[in-house]
Amino acid sequence: MSRATFIRFGLWYLAITSAYVAIWILAAPKGFYDTFPTGPAAWVSALPPYNEHLERDFGAAGLGLSVLAGLAAVWWTERRLVLATAIAFLAASAPHLAYHLTTTENYSTSDNVQSLIGLALPVAISLGLLVATVLSQGARGS
């Protein structure tokens, strides 16, 4: 996969996954709280109490990040915007992952593995975007 393809794929991944969660939260915050990720697992409600305000704030922030990544992926795949998007996602995703790495007692081993992988992916992709973007710039000699 070329660097440019990886950058566009990474931006799309961040945009879509963030939008999925954000839109669900904004459309049905209590439903998200009770049933995320779906099926028998309920990862958010395992850490009560429910707070609609915090749910909506998290959803709105996620939607903003999703829009940023989408703009970078579709219209403005420009170095500075890609770097800003990667750094913004890293700033949001790394603390979220760190929290869940220290809060595993409420989940089964399977749920921990699945959730931690899901939380690590945006961190890894953001770091990959940073490296790929820096290397792309260096490869052009500018």
Buried (B, 14 or more C-beta within 10 A) or exposed (E): EEBEEBBBBBBBBBBEBBBEBBBBBBEBBEEBBEBBBEEEBBBBBBEEEEEEEEBEEBBEBBBBBBBBBBBBBEEEBEBEBBBEBBEBBBEBBBEEBEEBEEEBEEBEEEBBEBBBEBBBBBBBBBBBBBEBBEEBEEEEEE
